[in-house]
Amino acid sequence: MKIKLNIVWLALLLCQFSQAQTTEFYGMTPYGGTDNIGLIFKTDSNGENQTVVYNFVYTNPGKYPAGGKLCEANGKLYGTTTDGGIYDLGVLYEYDPTTKAYVKLHDFDGENSGRAPYSNVILASNGKLYGTTLNGGVNDLGTLFEYDISTNTLTKKLDFDGANMGMNVYANVIQAANGKLNGLTNRGGTNGVG
């Protein structure tokens, strides 16, 4: 009996080890790369074998990618940049690890969708992406936005207003068990400190 248990433990350890070898993690940095305006990298589960998979360059839309973690949906990765794009106010982009293709999905434009998204996007249970911007919107205090992957449509859901809802969001929103989105603001509120 003891020999059988040891064989089972050994099999479980080998399974975990083999899975760990094939797991890849993707992230980004706001600086570095060819033009020093950011890059996307991958690494294995033990943090070794880091490889640059995409360099943000001046000739392509988007620079200074926000946050450190990319959002995965349907085998593709989604993220934001704080600058770049048509208005130089940031972009929402998609990166396909299989084809290594980078696609700009949306140019942030200030009042209509926000500007300078410092947080990244999350995939909610409804299959849509949600994120925030540091500034922009009607009050220039930031926005909450929704991106529908199936229709390639970005919709501004909320304009932060300062005293009532806070302002200047740096952190990602999260989805609670009740399906609602929760987050923190850096400033605003009754005392002006978030």
Sequence and secondary structure as in RCSB ss.txt:
>XXXX:A:sequence
MKIKLNIVWLALLLCQFSQAQTTEFYGMTPYGGTDNIGLIFKTDSNGENQTVVYNFVYTNPGKYPAGGKLCEANG
KLYGTTTDGGIYDLGVLYEYDPTTKAYVKLHDFDGENSGRAPYSNVILASNGKLYGTTLNGGVNDLGTLFEYDIS
TNTLTKKLDFDGANMGMNVYANVIQAANGKLNGLTNRGGTNGVG
>XXXX:A:secstr
 HHHHHHHHHHHHHHHHHHHHH EEEEEESS TTTTS EEEEEETTS S EEEEE  TTSS EEE SSB EEETT
EEEEEEEE TTTTS EEEEEETTTTEEEEEEE  BTTTBB   S  EE TTS EEEE SB TTTTS EEEEEETT
TTEEEEEEE  BTTTBB   S  EE TTS EE   SBBSTTSB 
